[in-house]
Structures are given as structure tokens and as C-alpha cells.
Amino acid sequence: MTPELLAQQVRNLEITTRRVVTEVFAGEYSSAFKGRGIEFADVREYQPGDDVRTIDWNVTARAGRPFVKRFTEERELTVMLAVDLSASGAFGTTDREKRELAAEVCGVLAFAALKKNDRVGLLAFSDEVELFIPPRKGARHTLRLIRELLAFEPNRTGTSLAAVSDHLARVLHRRSVLFVVSDFQTEQIEHPLGLLTQRHDVVAIDVSDPLESSLDRLGRGIGLVEVTDPETGHRVLLDTSSRRVRNAYRALSHSIRGQLDATLSRLGIDRVSIGTDRDYIHELTKLFKRREHRR
């Protein structure tokens, strides 16, 4: 990719994601995610109906009349985008690949964090951590994250969430909102995600393509097709014209997604499912509203 083409892609993504944040997610992002806690703001004179547990007895004793403490939520967040750049992300049967969709969603989340003056960082992984950019604030930093997501070429093809968990345990020392953006096409999920939830507020963003769940996109089939797993190189020959094969393919995909749902539910992790064939804005909005309702 030439520098000129990369710059244009970054600019296009910036325009798209800024518009989405401004027009759609105005206050929902900040309502959905908690700050690190509450901190003392000041005191004011007691008024009927105030909670007596908030009385500041030291100030009350000095003033000779009751005063109560006031607290504010410490709003500033640290947001980490852990993005799967394994070989399966370079797949798409619509007008974009899964990796391109992941980059756009991360752009939306990064600009939402920027709008609320939150710190945001990036961890790009395959079966190892390929790139880590520590959380910072600012528009220039946010654009750098987007540029890296669009341009970075990973060295390896596999997927390892354990590498993500191990790395963040070493470098991320404050509780953060962690978005794991992946197609989750790996067997080792529950243990590393469980470790991450012990220290962070984890949200799983599951990226998929319609052909991964059903062969119906091929119509009545195109006969024998050799399919290669881009992460392992394993090959299999599918008879896409066979109803039995198509049904088995659909059932296997449904089972895999069901297992992922069950795992994330056990861990208490919110899941957002997005696809290359549909609008992700609605799914993100549902996430924000769901979390806001829980709060």
C-alpha cells in the first residue's frame, strides 16, 4: 500500500467514524462505561432529605451546624483495543473483509474515547502480540492507531488469546475497558478471557462473514470447492451442491457460535456480533443501551 493510498484510507475512515460518533453515539458511550470510582468533591450545608451517612463530622463540629460530603464519579477511562490480525481476518465475501470491518469499528470506539477525553491504546495480535501502543489521549494519537490498524502486516497467521492475556498482565496496571475484536476462531478462549475479566471490563466484538455460517450464499452450490484454513493451512474438499453437506456446515457453524455464546455468558462478558454484510451501528447502540440500563 502506497503512503498516499494509506493516507486516503485513514482520512476516509476518520470521516466515517467521527460522523457515527457525533450523530449516533453522542452520550451513550459515556453512559455505558463506568469510570474508576468516585472521589471527594467538596462539602455543603446539610439539607432535609440528605443521607445522614454523608455527614462530614469534622466540618460539622468546626462549623457548629451539619455539613455533608459531595462526591463525583472519576470519569476518565483507559480503553484498550485488542484486535485480532490473524490470517482469517483477511476474508470477506461482501464489499469488505473482516479485518476492514474490525478497523472501522475500532475507529468508532477510539473516536468515542477521544470525544470523552479518555485514554485509548492498541494491541494487535495473531498467535503472538504483534504490536502494542500504550494508551494515550489526543487526536494525533487516535489517528495513529487507525493508521496502524489499516497498514500493519502481521508476521504470523494463528490466533492466541493467551498471548493477549499474558502481555496485558505485564503492561496494563490499571483497570481498563478492554474491547477484544476477533472472529474467535481459536479453541483456547475461556481461560485467557477469564484472566482478563479479573482485572478489566471486557467486551467481546465477534466479527464474521455470512459465508462462514451458511453455504446458502452460493445459491444451489457451485460443485466441489477446496477450502483452506488460512491460519493452519488445512485443506478440505466440500461438495457445495450437496444438501447434506450444506446442512452439516450450517449445523457446525451454529454449534461453534453456541459454544462461544455459552463461554462468554459464563464469564459475564458482553458480546457484540457484527458482520461484513450488515450495519454494525445498531449492534453497538444495543450494547451501550444494555450497559446503561444495568448501571
JOMO-V188616 format. One record per run of one state. SS is the DSSP state (H for helix, E for strand, L for the rest). FROM is the first residue (numbers start at 0). LEN is the number of residues. If there is no record, write none. Layout:
ss=SS from=FROM len=LEN
ss=SS from=FROM len=LEN
This chain:
ss=L from=0 len=2
ss=H from=2 len=21
ss=L from=23 len=4
ss=H from=27 len=5
ss=L from=32 len=4
ss=E from=36 len=9
ss=L from=45 len=6
ss=H from=51 len=3
ss=E from=54 len=1
ss=L from=55 len=1
ss=H from=56 len=7
ss=L from=63 len=3
ss=E from=66 len=8
ss=L from=74 len=3
ss=E from=77 len=7
ss=L from=84 len=2
ss=H from=86 len=3
ss=L from=89 len=8
ss=H from=97 len=18
ss=L from=115 len=3
ss=E from=118 len=7
ss=L from=125 len=3
ss=E from=128 len=8
ss=L from=136 len=2
ss=H from=138 len=13
ss=L from=151 len=9
ss=H from=160 len=11
ss=L from=171 len=5
ss=E from=176 len=6
ss=L from=182 len=7
ss=H from=189 len=10
ss=L from=199 len=1
ss=E from=200 len=8
ss=L from=208 len=1
ss=H from=209 len=3
ss=L from=212 len=2
ss=H from=214 len=4
ss=L from=218 len=5
ss=E from=223 len=5
ss=L from=228 len=6
ss=E from=234 len=5
ss=L from=239 len=3
ss=H from=242 len=25
ss=L from=267 len=2
ss=E from=269 len=6
ss=L from=275 len=5
ss=H from=280 len=14
ss=L from=294 len=1
